[in-house]
Amino acid sequence: MIRRLNFNEPAPGTPSDTRSRKLLPKLQQHISQGYCQKCGRDHSLGMAEAEKHCYELMEHLEEHRTIDLFPATAARDPQLSTDFLFGEARGKMFGILTCRTREGAPVNLRAFSGQFNGRWQVPGWAPPLFNVEDMELLTADVEKTIKRMGREILHPDCSRQQQQDVRRQRRELSRELMKEIHSLYRLFNFRGKEETIFTAYIGQNGIPNGTGDCCAPKLFSLAARKNLIPLGIAEFYWGRENSSKTRYHGRFYPSCLEKCQPILGFMLCGLEELHAAINR
């Protein structure tokens, strides 16, 4: 029998018998980690109790086939169905960050990578690292122009030279748009610091598209802004395997190497001090 989940987050002041133990959970295999240039140290967080809560979330997804956690009526939002994850769109990463408040009450945060069926924001799930309205204002007209250029390239009257020129212009426009998109992202850490993605990212070959959209950055940023103390994180893949055959349904994976690790060092900075304070 599948156990229903309780998605209500305990508020500060929850009775002491529901509070987290002082002893921190042991770190486990699938971890989020990164190097912080600001303090010159590596930071990491393991799965701990988050793995158990991920299995509970999997049961919910399997039974209800939706990420709609708080339906206003008996009929859930059809746009939040998980069915499309098993089709041509393929699957998606999901994650849970187990936390505690400063008063000791347990809180679980949930995230999905990127957008879900065209939505950045879904009640009960971590938001993106940018203001969605600002993103829509920035991209609406430029994306229309990029799509128009694509149609021009395919037009039968377009010469080879014209195609090359339009492709070059489209690449330049897309590159410039991506810089402006990245400028909207704001990253927070557990020292109360805020950085742009440009100053936080420490990768060698430029900032990849989608950096900051994975589960871990969403979860850590939300926890930092809510003044929560993360205890464990786990991420799993749900749906049809990805096209590169590196992600499979129902399996756990660490935070990704190219997009996450170069920013997680900054985002996790200060967490060790919070953990040390718990164990005093």
C-alpha positions as CSV (number, residue, x, y, z in Angstrom):
1,M,0.0,0.0,0.0
2,I,1.4,3.4,-1.0
3,R,1.6,5.8,1.9
4,R,0.3,9.3,1.3
5,L,2.8,12.1,1.8
6,N,2.4,15.0,4.2
7,F,3.6,18.0,2.2
8,N,2.9,20.6,5.0
9,E,6.1,22.2,6.1
10,P,6.3,22.6,9.9
11,A,6.4,26.2,11.1
12,P,8.9,27.6,13.5
13,G,7.8,26.8,17.1
14,T,6.9,23.2,16.3
15,P,6.8,21.2,19.6
16,S,10.2,19.8,20.6
17,D,9.3,16.1,20.0
18,T,9.2,16.8,16.3
19,R,12.5,18.6,16.1
20,S,15.6,17.2,14.5
21,R,18.2,15.4,16.6
22,K,21.3,17.4,17.3
23,L,23.6,14.8,15.9
24,L,24.1,15.5,12.2
25,P,23.4,12.6,9.8
26,K,26.4,10.8,8.2
27,L,27.3,11.9,4.7
28,Q,26.5,9.4,2.0
29,Q,27.5,8.6,-1.6
30,H,25.5,10.9,-3.9
31,I,26.6,14.4,-2.8
32,S,26.4,18.0,-3.8
33,Q,29.8,19.6,-3.7
34,G,32.0,22.4,-5.0
35,Y,35.0,24.6,-4.4
36,C,34.5,28.1,-3.1
37,Q,37.0,30.8,-4.3
38,K,35.8,33.2,-1.6
39,C,37.1,31.0,1.3
40,G,39.4,28.7,-0.5
41,R,37.7,25.5,0.7
42,D,35.7,22.6,-0.7
43,H,32.1,22.3,0.6
44,S,29.8,19.3,0.3
45,L,26.5,17.8,1.6
46,G,25.4,14.2,1.4
47,M,22.1,12.4,1.1
48,A,21.3,11.5,4.7
49,E,17.5,11.4,5.3
50,A,16.8,13.1,2.0
51,E,17.0,9.7,0.2
52,K,14.1,8.3,2.3
53,H,12.0,11.4,1.4
54,C,12.8,11.0,-2.3
55,Y,11.5,7.4,-2.2
56,E,8.3,8.8,-0.7
57,L,8.1,11.4,-3.5
58,M,8.6,8.7,-6.1
59,E,5.6,6.8,-4.6
60,H,3.5,9.9,-4.9
61,L,4.6,10.5,-8.5
62,E,3.9,6.8,-9.4
63,E,0.5,6.8,-7.7
64,H,-0.8,10.2,-8.8
65,R,1.3,10.8,-11.9
66,T,1.4,14.6,-11.2
67,I,3.5,17.1,-9.3
68,D,0.4,19.0,-8.2
69,L,0.8,18.6,-4.5
70,F,-2.0,21.0,-3.4
71,P,-5.0,20.5,-5.8
72,A,-7.7,23.1,-5.1
73,T,-10.3,20.6,-6.3
74,A,-10.5,16.8,-6.8
75,A,-9.3,17.4,-10.4
76,R,-5.6,18.1,-10.5
77,D,-4.0,20.5,-13.0
78,P,-3.5,18.6,-16.2
79,Q,-0.4,20.7,-17.1
80,L,1.3,19.2,-14.0
81,S,0.9,15.6,-15.1
82,T,4.1,13.6,-15.3
83,D,2.9,11.6,-18.3
84,F,4.9,13.7,-20.8
85,L,8.1,12.8,-19.0
86,F,7.8,9.3,-20.5
87,G,7.4,10.5,-24.1
88,E,9.5,12.5,-26.5
89,A,10.2,15.2,-24.0
90,R,12.0,12.6,-21.8
91,G,12.5,12.7,-18.1
92,K,13.6,15.2,-15.5
93,M,15.6,15.4,-12.3
94,F,13.8,15.9,-9.0
95,G,15.4,16.6,-5.7
96,I,14.6,17.0,-1.9
97,L,16.6,19.0,0.6
98,T,16.0,18.1,4.2
99,C,16.5,21.0,6.5
100,R,15.7,22.3,10.0
101,T,14.8,25.7,11.2
102,R,16.9,27.6,13.7
103,E,14.4,26.5,16.3
104,G,14.9,22.8,15.3
105,A,11.7,22.1,13.3
106,P,12.2,19.8,10.3
107,V,11.4,21.2,6.8
108,N,11.7,19.5,3.5
109,L,12.1,21.5,0.3
110,R,11.4,20.0,-3.2
111,A,12.6,21.0,-6.7
112,F,12.5,19.9,-10.3
113,S,15.2,20.8,-12.8
114,G,14.5,23.6,-15.3
115,Q,10.9,24.2,-16.3
116,F,8.0,21.7,-15.8
117,N,5.9,21.6,-19.0
118,G,6.7,25.2,-19.7
119,R,6.3,26.4,-16.1
120,W,9.0,27.8,-13.9
121,Q,6.8,28.2,-10.8
122,V,4.6,25.5,-9.3
123,P,3.2,25.7,-5.7
124,G,5.2,23.5,-3.3
125,W,8.3,23.5,-5.4
126,A,11.5,25.7,-5.3
127,P,11.3,28.7,-7.6
128,P,14.1,29.5,-10.1
129,L,17.0,31.8,-9.2
130,F,15.5,34.8,-11.1
131,N,12.3,36.8,-11.3
132,V,10.1,35.1,-13.8
133,E,8.4,38.3,-15.0
134,D,11.8,39.8,-15.7
135,M,12.8,36.7,-17.7
136,E,9.6,36.9,-19.8
137,L,10.1,40.6,-20.5
138,L,13.7,40.0,-21.6
139,T,13.2,37.0,-23.8
140,A,9.8,37.4,-25.5
141,D,10.7,39.7,-28.4
142,V,14.2,38.3,-28.9
143,E,13.0,34.7,-29.1
144,K,10.5,35.7,-31.7
145,T,13.3,37.2,-33.7
146,I,15.4,34.1,-33.4
147,K,12.5,31.9,-34.6
148,R,11.9,34.2,-37.5
149,M,15.6,33.9,-38.5
150,G,15.2,30.1,-38.4
151,R,12.3,30.3,-40.9
152,E,14.4,32.6,-43.1
153,I,17.2,30.0,-43.2
154,L,14.7,27.3,-44.4
155,H,13.1,29.5,-47.0
156,P,13.7,28.2,-50.6
157,D,14.6,31.6,-51.9
158,C,17.4,32.0,-49.3
159,S,20.8,31.6,-50.9
160,R,23.7,29.8,-49.3
161,Q,25.5,33.1,-48.5
162,Q,22.3,34.5,-47.0
163,Q,21.8,31.3,-44.9
164,Q,25.4,31.6,-43.5
165,D,24.9,35.3,-42.7
166,V,21.5,34.7,-40.9
167,R,23.0,31.7,-39.0
168,R,25.9,33.9,-37.8
169,Q,23.5,36.7,-36.8
170,R,21.3,34.2,-35.0
171,R,24.3,32.8,-33.1
172,E,25.4,36.2,-32.0
173,L,21.9,37.2,-31.0
174,S,21.5,34.0,-29.0
175,R,24.8,34.4,-27.3
176,E,24.0,38.0,-26.3
177,L,20.5,36.9,-25.0
178,M,22.1,34.2,-22.9
179,K,24.4,36.7,-21.3
180,E,21.4,38.9,-20.4
181,I,19.5,35.9,-19.1
182,H,22.4,34.9,-16.8
183,S,22.5,38.5,-15.5
184,L,19.1,37.9,-13.9
185,Y,20.2,35.0,-11.7
186,R,20.9,35.6,-8.1
187,L,22.7,33.0,-5.9
188,F,22.6,33.0,-2.1
189,N,24.8,31.1,0.4
190,F,24.8,30.3,4.1
191,R,27.0,33.3,5.1
192,G,24.2,35.6,4.0
193,K,26.1,36.6,0.8
194,E,24.6,37.1,-2.7
195,E,26.4,36.8,-6.0
196,T,25.5,36.9,-9.7
197,I,26.1,33.8,-11.7
198,F,29.0,35.5,-13.4
199,T,30.9,36.0,-10.1
200,A,30.0,32.7,-8.5
201,Y,30.7,30.4,-11.5
202,I,34.3,29.1,-11.5
203,G,34.2,26.7,-14.5
204,Q,36.9,27.0,-17.2
205,N,35.0,27.1,-20.5
206,G,32.2,29.6,-20.1
207,I,28.8,29.3,-18.4
208,P,26.8,26.4,-20.0
209,N,23.1,27.0,-20.8
210,G,20.9,25.9,-18.0
211,T,23.4,26.7,-15.2
212,G,21.5,27.4,-12.1
213,D,18.4,25.6,-13.2
214,C,19.2,22.2,-11.7
215,C,17.6,21.0,-8.4
216,A,20.5,21.6,-6.1
217,P,21.0,25.4,-6.8
218,K,17.3,26.0,-6.5
219,L,17.1,24.1,-3.2
220,F,20.2,25.6,-1.6
221,S,19.2,29.2,-2.7
222,L,15.7,28.7,-1.2
223,A,17.1,27.3,2.0
224,A,19.5,30.2,2.4
225,R,16.8,32.8,1.8
226,K,14.5,31.0,4.3
227,N,17.3,31.0,6.9
228,L,17.1,27.1,7.0
229,I,19.9,24.7,7.8
230,P,20.3,21.9,5.2
231,L,21.0,18.4,6.5
232,G,20.9,16.3,3.4
233,I,20.1,16.4,-0.3
234,A,19.2,13.7,-2.8
235,E,18.3,13.9,-6.5
236,F,16.7,11.3,-8.7
237,Y,15.7,11.0,-12.4
238,W,12.0,10.4,-13.3
239,G,10.8,9.5,-16.8
240,R,12.2,8.2,-20.0
241,E,16.0,8.0,-20.1
242,N,17.7,11.0,-21.6
243,S,19.0,11.1,-25.1
244,S,22.6,10.6,-24.1
245,K,21.7,7.5,-22.0
246,T,23.3,9.0,-18.8
247,R,20.1,9.3,-16.8
248,Y,17.6,6.5,-16.1
249,H,14.2,6.3,-14.4
250,G,14.2,6.1,-10.6
251,R,17.9,6.3,-10.1
252,F,19.8,8.7,-7.9
253,Y,22.6,11.0,-9.2
254,P,25.0,13.5,-7.7
255,S,24.8,17.2,-8.6
256,C,26.1,17.6,-12.2
257,L,29.8,18.3,-12.9
258,E,29.6,21.1,-15.5
259,K,26.6,23.2,-14.3
260,C,26.3,22.7,-10.6
261,Q,29.7,22.1,-9.1
262,P,31.2,25.4,-10.4
263,I,28.5,27.3,-8.4
264,L,27.8,25.0,-5.4
265,G,31.1,25.9,-3.7
266,F,29.8,29.4,-3.2
267,M,26.3,28.3,-2.4
268,L,27.3,25.8,0.3
269,C,29.8,28.2,1.9
270,G,29.0,28.8,5.6
271,L,27.1,25.5,6.0
272,E,29.8,23.8,8.1
273,E,29.6,26.6,10.7
274,L,25.8,26.1,10.9
275,H,26.3,22.3,11.4
276,A,29.0,23.0,14.1
277,A,26.5,25.2,15.9
278,I,24.0,22.4,15.9
279,N,26.4,20.0,17.6
280,R,27.6,22.3,20.3
